[in-house]
């Protein structure tokens, strides 16, 4: 995973950077939703 990210950032243009951060944001939202579902009861 880390290797993929490092390779990704080496030759990233604007669109790829947007897609990358969109995936990161989606991942964070998924994790946050899971944490809220588990601990928010």
Secondary structure, 3 states (H helix, E strand, C coil): CHHHHHHHHHCCCHHHHHHHHHHHHHHHHHHHHHHHHHHCC
